[in-house]
Amino acid sequence: GDDAYDQAHVVERMCEIMEDMDEAQAASIYKQAQAGGAAMCGKYPLEHAEMYKEQLIRSDPMIFSDVEEENK
């Protein structure tokens, strides 16, 4: 929900980092995050999720991300 994020940058980086993500999915997730303050990118094994998180945070400009365990 931060106006400082550029949609093109976020969508491009999400598609580069997450192999199963296409531009339409990334744009939809971006819009959900802008509207609601957060959005789920997907369900991944913990190792993959942590790797994606680190890569997004290291983007320039940084893309904030977090990993949450799925409720069982």
Biopython code that builds the backbone (N, CA, C, O; Angstrom):
import numpy as np
from Bio.PDB.StructureBuilder import StructureBuilder

atoms = [
    (1, "GLY", "N", (0.799, -1.195, 0.000)),
    (1, "GLY", "CA", (0.000, 0.000, 0.000)),
    (1, "GLY", "C", (0.842, 1.259, 0.000)),
    (1, "GLY", "O", (0.355, 2.318, 0.396)),
    (2, "ASP", "N", (2.079, 1.177, -0.428)),
    (2, "ASP", "CA", (2.992, 2.323, -0.418)),
    (2, "ASP", "C", (3.091, 2.916, -1.817)),
    (2, "ASP", "O", (3.434, 2.214, -2.768)),
    (3, "ASP", "N", (2.792, 4.200, -1.943)),
    (3, "ASP", "CA", (2.830, 4.855, -3.253)),
    (3, "ASP", "C", (4.235, 4.940, -3.835)),
    (3, "ASP", "O", (4.392, 5.219, -5.023)),
    (4, "ALA", "N", (5.255, 4.704, -3.019)),
    (4, "ALA", "CA", (6.632, 4.789, -3.498)),
    (4, "ALA", "C", (6.997, 3.616, -4.410)),
    (4, "ALA", "O", (7.973, 3.699, -5.156)),
    (5, "TYR", "N", (6.230, 2.530, -4.360)),
    (5, "TYR", "CA", (6.527, 1.377, -5.208)),
    (5, "TYR", "C", (6.069, 1.628, -6.635)),
    (5, "TYR", "O", (4.963, 2.112, -6.874)),
    (6, "ASP", "N", (6.941, 1.290, -7.580)),
    (6, "ASP", "CA", (6.624, 1.400, -9.000)),
    (6, "ASP", "C", (6.124, 0.037, -9.485)),
    (6, "ASP", "O", (6.829, -0.965, -9.367)),
    (7, "GLN", "N", (4.921, 0.005, -10.023)),
    (7, "GLN", "CA", (4.316, -1.263, -10.423)),
    (7, "GLN", "C", (5.197, -2.012, -11.422)),
    (7, "GLN", "O", (5.382, -3.221, -11.279)),
    (8, "ALA", "N", (5.734, -1.344, -12.410)),
    (8, "ALA", "CA", (6.548, -2.026, -13.419)),
    (8, "ALA", "C", (7.755, -2.706, -12.775)),
    (8, "ALA", "O", (8.083, -3.840, -13.121)),
    (9, "HIS", "N", (8.414, -2.025, -11.846)),
    (9, "HIS", "CA", (9.583, -2.589, -11.165)),
    (9, "HIS", "C", (9.196, -3.817, -10.344)),
    (9, "HIS", "O", (9.863, -4.849, -10.416)),
    (10, "VAL", "N", (8.132, -3.709, -9.576)),
    (10, "VAL", "CA", (7.701, -4.808, -8.710)),
    (10, "VAL", "C", (7.303, -6.019, -9.557)),
    (10, "VAL", "O", (7.713, -7.142, -9.261)),
    (11, "VAL", "N", (6.520, -5.802, -10.594)),
    (11, "VAL", "CA", (6.072, -6.898, -11.458)),
    (11, "VAL", "C", (7.275, -7.565, -12.132)),
    (11, "VAL", "O", (7.359, -8.792, -12.175)),
    (12, "GLU", "N", (8.190, -6.775, -12.648)),
    (12, "GLU", "CA", (9.373, -7.317, -13.318)),
    (12, "GLU", "C", (10.200, -8.181, -12.364)),
    (12, "GLU", "O", (10.594, -9.295, -12.710)),
    (13, "ARG", "N", (10.456, -7.666, -11.172)),
    (13, "ARG", "CA", (11.272, -8.408, -10.205)),
    (13, "ARG", "C", (10.564, -9.678, -9.733)),
    (13, "ARG", "O", (11.207, -10.718, -9.588)),
    (14, "MET", "N", (9.261, -9.616, -9.492)),
    (14, "MET", "CA", (8.540, -10.809, -9.056)),
    (14, "MET", "C", (8.618, -11.898, -10.119)),
    (14, "MET", "O", (8.791, -13.072, -9.789)),
    (15, "CYS", "N", (8.493, -11.525, -11.380)),
    (15, "CYS", "CA", (8.563, -12.501, -12.472)),
    (15, "CYS", "C", (9.974, -13.073, -12.616)),
    (15, "CYS", "O", (10.136, -14.250, -12.937)),
    (16, "GLU", "N", (10.986, -12.253, -12.382)),
    (16, "GLU", "CA", (12.372, -12.734, -12.457)),
    (16, "GLU", "C", (12.688, -13.699, -11.325)),
    (16, "GLU", "O", (13.377, -14.697, -11.538)),
    (17, "ILE", "N", (12.199, -13.418, -10.134)),
    (17, "ILE", "CA", (12.561, -14.182, -8.944)),
    (17, "ILE", "C", (11.734, -15.456, -8.806)),
    (17, "ILE", "O", (12.286, -16.520, -8.526)),
    (18, "MET", "N", (10.427, -15.364, -8.997)),
    (18, "MET", "CA", (9.545, -16.513, -8.814)),
    (18, "MET", "C", (9.231, -17.115, -10.173)),
    (18, "MET", "O", (8.484, -16.541, -10.966)),
    (19, "GLU", "N", (9.817, -18.292, -10.432)),
    (19, "GLU", "CA", (9.731, -18.912, -11.755)),
    (19, "GLU", "C", (8.302, -19.173, -12.218)),
    (19, "GLU", "O", (8.027, -19.146, -13.418)),
    (20, "ASP", "N", (7.393, -19.424, -11.286)),
    (20, "ASP", "CA", (6.016, -19.756, -11.652)),
    (20, "ASP", "C", (5.109, -18.525, -11.768)),
    (20, "ASP", "O", (3.899, -18.665, -11.947)),
    (21, "MET", "N", (5.678, -17.338, -11.669)),
    (21, "MET", "CA", (4.895, -16.089, -11.681)),
    (21, "MET", "C", (4.922, -15.469, -13.078)),
    (21, "MET", "O", (5.988, -15.306, -13.671)),
    (22, "ASP", "N", (3.737, -15.125, -13.599)),
    (22, "ASP", "CA", (3.700, -14.395, -14.865)),
    (22, "ASP", "C", (3.294, -12.943, -14.592)),
    (22, "ASP", "O", (2.928, -12.593, -13.470)),
    (23, "GLU", "N", (3.363, -12.114, -15.619)),
    (23, "GLU", "CA", (3.112, -10.677, -15.434)),
    (23, "GLU", "C", (1.703, -10.393, -14.937)),
    (23, "GLU", "O", (1.510, -9.502, -14.110)),
    (24, "ALA", "N", (0.721, -11.130, -15.423)),
    (24, "ALA", "CA", (-0.666, -10.899, -15.001)),
    (24, "ALA", "C", (-0.837, -11.220, -13.514)),
    (24, "ALA", "O", (-1.494, -10.474, -12.788)),
    (25, "GLN", "N", (-0.245, -12.331, -13.062)),
    (25, "GLN", "CA", (-0.323, -12.692, -11.648)),
    (25, "GLN", "C", (0.379, -11.643, -10.792)),
    (25, "GLN", "O", (-0.151, -11.200, -9.773)),
    (26, "ALA", "N", (1.570, -11.256, -11.218)),
    (26, "ALA", "CA", (2.343, -10.273, -10.451)),
    (26, "ALA", "C", (1.603, -8.942, -10.364)),
    (26, "ALA", "O", (1.592, -8.309, -9.308)),
    (27, "ALA", "N", (0.992, -8.515, -11.455)),
    (27, "ALA", "CA", (0.241, -7.255, -11.451)),
    (27, "ALA", "C", (-0.962, -7.346, -10.524)),
    (27, "ALA", "O", (-1.286, -6.384, -9.828)),
    (28, "SER", "N", (-1.625, -8.494, -10.511)),
    (28, "SER", "CA", (-2.768, -8.687, -9.629)),
    (28, "SER", "C", (-2.339, -8.642, -8.160)),
    (28, "SER", "O", (-3.009, -8.022, -7.334)),
    (29, "ILE", "N", (-1.233, -9.293, -7.841)),
    (29, "ILE", "CA", (-0.713, -9.289, -6.473)),
    (29, "ILE", "C", (-0.312, -7.872, -6.071)),
    (29, "ILE", "O", (-0.581, -7.439, -4.950)),
    (30, "TYR", "N", (0.331, -7.154, -6.988)),
    (30, "TYR", "CA", (0.722, -5.768, -6.712)),
    (30, "TYR", "C", (-0.510, -4.926, -6.369)),
    (30, "TYR", "O", (-0.496, -4.171, -5.397)),
    (31, "LYS", "N", (-1.562, -5.053, -7.157)),
    (31, "LYS", "CA", (-2.782, -4.265, -6.934)),
    (31, "LYS", "C", (-3.453, -4.643, -5.608)),
    (31, "LYS", "O", (-3.971, -3.774, -4.906)),
    (32, "GLN", "N", (-3.444, -5.929, -5.264)),
    (32, "GLN", "CA", (-3.995, -6.362, -3.980)),
    (32, "GLN", "C", (-3.211, -5.749, -2.822)),
    (32, "GLN", "O", (-3.796, -5.297, -1.837)),
    (33, "ALA", "N", (-1.891, -5.737, -2.947)),
    (33, "ALA", "CA", (-1.045, -5.165, -1.896)),
    (33, "ALA", "C", (-1.271, -3.662, -1.772)),
    (33, "ALA", "O", (-1.299, -3.130, -0.662)),
    (34, "GLN", "N", (-1.431, -2.977, -2.897)),
    (34, "GLN", "CA", (-1.674, -1.539, -2.858)),
    (34, "GLN", "C", (-3.017, -1.237, -2.185)),
    (34, "GLN", "O", (-3.132, -0.276, -1.424)),
    (35, "ALA", "N", (-4.013, -2.050, -2.465)),
    (35, "ALA", "CA", (-5.351, -1.818, -1.917)),
    (35, "ALA", "C", (-5.449, -2.228, -0.446)),
    (35, "ALA", "O", (-6.105, -1.553, 0.348)),
    (36, "GLY", "N", (-4.792, -3.344, -0.085)),
    (36, "GLY", "CA", (-4.981, -3.878, 1.253)),
    (36, "GLY", "C", (-3.779, -3.809, 2.168)),
    (36, "GLY", "O", (-3.868, -4.195, 3.333)),
    (37, "GLY", "N", (-2.656, -3.325, 1.664)),
    (37, "GLY", "CA", (-1.458, -3.233, 2.485)),
    (37, "GLY", "C", (-0.570, -4.455, 2.444)),
    (37, "GLY", "O", (0.596, -4.387, 2.833)),
    (38, "ALA", "N", (-1.110, -5.587, 1.974)),
    (38, "ALA", "CA", (-0.334, -6.818, 1.856)),
    (38, "ALA", "C", (-1.075, -7.761, 0.915)),
    (38, "ALA", "O", (-2.284, -7.640, 0.716)),
    (39, "ALA", "N", (-0.334, -8.694, 0.343)),
    (39, "ALA", "CA", (-0.936, -9.708, -0.523)),
    (39, "ALA", "C", (-0.062, -10.945, -0.511)),
    (39, "ALA", "O", (1.156, -10.851, -0.360)),
    (40, "MET", "N", (-0.678, -12.101, -0.669)),
    (40, "MET", "CA", (0.075, -13.348, -0.690)),
    (40, "MET", "C", (0.548, -13.626, -2.114)),
    (40, "MET", "O", (-0.231, -13.576, -3.066)),
    (41, "CYS", "N", (1.826, -13.917, -2.235)),
    (41, "CYS", "CA", (2.414, -14.224, -3.549)),
    (41, "CYS", "C", (2.234, -15.685, -3.917)),
    (41, "CYS", "O", (2.210, -16.026, -5.099)),
    (42, "GLY", "N", (2.108, -16.543, -2.933)),
    (42, "GLY", "CA", (1.936, -17.963, -3.204)),
    (42, "GLY", "C", (2.349, -18.798, -2.015)),
    (42, "GLY", "O", (2.810, -18.281, -0.997)),
    (43, "LYS", "N", (2.173, -20.107, -2.161)),
    (43, "LYS", "CA", (2.573, -21.055, -1.130)),
    (43, "LYS", "C", (3.779, -21.814, -1.667)),
    (43, "LYS", "O", (3.724, -22.437, -2.727)),
    (44, "TYR", "N", (4.865, -21.747, -0.912)),
    (44, "TYR", "CA", (6.116, -22.371, -1.322)),
    (44, "TYR", "C", (6.735, -23.091, -0.142)),
    (44, "TYR", "O", (6.441, -22.769, 1.009)),
    (45, "PRO", "N", (7.608, -24.085, -0.422)),
    (45, "PRO", "CA", (8.379, -24.668, 0.681)),
    (45, "PRO", "C", (9.155, -23.551, 1.376)),
    (45, "PRO", "O", (9.545, -22.572, 0.739)),
    (46, "LEU", "N", (9.376, -23.698, 2.678)),
    (46, "LEU", "CA", (9.988, -22.633, 3.469)),
    (46, "LEU", "C", (11.307, -22.153, 2.887)),
    (46, "LEU", "O", (11.550, -20.947, 2.847)),
    (47, "GLU", "N", (12.166, -23.059, 2.436)),
    (47, "GLU", "CA", (13.453, -22.655, 1.855)),
    (47, "GLU", "C", (13.266, -21.743, 0.658)),
    (47, "GLU", "O", (13.957, -20.732, 0.534)),
    (48, "HIS", "N", (12.340, -22.089, -0.223)),
    (48, "HIS", "CA", (12.082, -21.258, -1.403)),
    (48, "HIS", "C", (11.508, -19.906, -0.994)),
    (48, "HIS", "O", (11.920, -18.869, -1.513)),
    (49, "ALA", "N", (10.561, -19.919, -0.066)),
    (49, "ALA", "CA", (9.944, -18.669, 0.376)),
    (49, "ALA", "C", (10.981, -17.723, 0.973)),
    (49, "ALA", "O", (10.962, -16.525, 0.694)),
    (50, "GLU", "N", (11.877, -18.252, 1.785)),
    (50, "GLU", "CA", (12.927, -17.424, 2.384)),
    (50, "GLU", "C", (13.867, -16.870, 1.318)),
    (50, "GLU", "O", (14.286, -15.715, 1.396)),
    (51, "MET", "N", (14.198, -17.690, 0.322)),
    (51, "MET", "CA", (15.066, -17.239, -0.768)),
    (51, "MET", "C", (14.381, -16.121, -1.569)),
    (51, "MET", "O", (15.010, -15.109, -1.881)),
    (52, "TYR", "N", (13.108, -16.300, -1.896)),
    (52, "TYR", "CA", (12.371, -15.265, -2.634)),
    (52, "TYR", "C", (12.321, -13.967, -1.833)),
    (52, "TYR", "O", (12.523, -12.880, -2.376)),
    (53, "LYS", "N", (12.052, -14.096, -0.542)),
    (53, "LYS", "CA", (11.990, -12.925, 0.336)),
    (53, "LYS", "C", (13.308, -12.153, 0.288)),
    (53, "LYS", "O", (13.308, -10.935, 0.105)),
    (54, "GLU", "N", (14.424, -12.853, 0.452)),
    (54, "GLU", "CA", (15.739, -12.201, 0.438)),
    (54, "GLU", "C", (16.014, -11.516, -0.891)),
    (54, "GLU", "O", (16.544, -10.405, -0.920)),
    (55, "GLN", "N", (15.660, -12.166, -1.984)),
    (55, "GLN", "CA", (15.891, -11.575, -3.303)),
    (55, "GLN", "C", (15.040, -10.327, -3.512)),
    (55, "GLN", "O", (15.510, -9.352, -4.099)),
    (56, "LEU", "N", (13.803, -10.344, -3.044)),
    (56, "LEU", "CA", (12.943, -9.164, -3.174)),
    (56, "LEU", "C", (13.481, -8.010, -2.328)),
    (56, "LEU", "O", (13.499, -6.862, -2.772)),
    (57, "ILE", "N", (13.915, -8.324, -1.115)),
    (57, "ILE", "CA", (14.442, -7.279, -0.230)),
    (57, "ILE", "C", (15.722, -6.667, -0.803)),
    (57, "ILE", "O", (15.986, -5.481, -0.607)),
    (58, "ARG", "N", (16.512, -7.471, -1.506)),
    (58, "ARG", "CA", (17.763, -6.978, -2.094)),
    (58, "ARG", "C", (17.554, -6.218, -3.394)),
    (58, "ARG", "O", (18.516, -5.690, -3.952)),
    (59, "SER", "N", (16.329, -6.148, -3.889)),
    (59, "SER", "CA", (16.043, -5.391, -5.107)),
    (59, "SER", "C", (16.378, -3.924, -4.884)),
    (59, "SER", "O", (16.379, -3.440, -3.752)),
    (60, "ASP", "N", (16.657, -3.234, -5.958)),
    (60, "ASP", "CA", (16.948, -1.802, -5.873)),
    (60, "ASP", "C", (16.012, -1.054, -6.803)),
    (60, "ASP", "O", (16.199, -1.100, -8.019)),
    (61, "PRO", "N", (15.010, -0.364, -6.270)),
    (61, "PRO", "CA", (14.702, -0.178, -4.853)),
    (61, "PRO", "C", (14.123, -1.450, -4.230)),
    (61, "PRO", "O", (13.567, -2.314, -4.909)),
    (62, "MET", "N", (14.279, -1.522, -2.906)),
    (62, "MET", "CA", (13.843, -2.683, -2.138)),
    (62, "MET", "C", (12.341, -2.922, -2.268)),
    (62, "MET", "O", (11.547, -1.982, -2.310)),
    (63, "ILE", "N", (11.974, -4.192, -2.330)),
    (63, "ILE", "CA", (10.569, -4.591, -2.318)),
    (63, "ILE", "C", (10.350, -5.348, -1.010)),
    (63, "ILE", "O", (10.863, -6.455, -0.840)),
    (64, "PHE", "N", (9.598, -4.762, -0.094)),
    (64, "PHE", "CA", (9.370, -5.400, 1.203)),
    (64, "PHE", "C", (8.603, -6.694, 1.013)),
    (64, "PHE", "O", (7.648, -6.752, 0.238)),
    (65, "SER", "N", (9.019, -7.720, 1.713)),
    (65, "SER", "CA", (8.289, -8.990, 1.697)),
    (65, "SER", "C", (8.471, -9.675, 3.045)),
    (65, "SER", "O", (9.389, -9.356, 3.801)),
    (66, "ASP", "N", (7.592, -10.610, 3.329)),
    (66, "ASP", "CA", (7.658, -11.350, 4.572)),
    (66, "ASP", "C", (7.186, -12.770, 4.298)),
    (66, "ASP", "O", (6.470, -13.018, 3.328)),
    (67, "VAL", "N", (7.588, -13.693, 5.148)),
    (67, "VAL", "CA", (7.192, -15.083, 5.046)),
    (67, "VAL", "C", (6.342, -15.418, 6.261)),
    (67, "VAL", "O", (6.705, -15.108, 7.395)),
    (68, "GLU", "N", (5.220, -16.046, 6.009)),
    (68, "GLU", "CA", (4.355, -16.500, 7.097)),
    (68, "GLU", "C", (4.090, -17.983, 6.930)),
    (68, "GLU", "O", (3.893, -18.471, 5.817)),
    (69, "GLU", "N", (4.088, -18.694, 8.046)),
    (69, "GLU", "CA", (3.757, -20.107, 7.988)),
    (69, "GLU", "C", (2.266, -20.261, 7.755)),
    (69, "GLU", "O", (1.454, -19.488, 8.262)),
    (70, "GLU", "N", (1.926, -21.273, 6.978)),
    (70, "GLU", "CA", (0.533, -21.553, 6.706)),
    (70, "GLU", "C", (-0.129, -22.121, 7.946)),
    (70, "GLU", "O", (0.442, -22.975, 8.625)),
    (71, "ASN", "N", (-1.335, -21.647, 8.244)),
    (71, "ASN", "CA", (-2.100, -22.194, 9.376)),
    (71, "ASN", "C", (-2.505, -23.612, 9.060)),
    (71, "ASN", "O", (-3.032, -23.888, 7.982)),
    (72, "LYS", "N", (-2.265, -24.504, 9.982)),
    (72, "LYS", "CA", (-2.568, -25.917, 9.715)),
    (72, "LYS", "C", (-3.848, -26.343, 10.361)),
    (72, "LYS", "O", (-4.247, -27.501, 10.234)),
]
sb = StructureBuilder()
sb.init_structure("model")
sb.init_model(0)
sb.init_chain("A")
sb.init_seg("    ")
for serial, (resi, resn, name, xyz) in enumerate(atoms, 1):
    if name == "N":
        sb.init_residue(resn, " ", resi, " ")
    sb.init_atom(name, np.array(xyz, "f"), 0.0, 1.0, " ", f" {name:<3s}", serial, name[0])
structure = sb.get_structure()
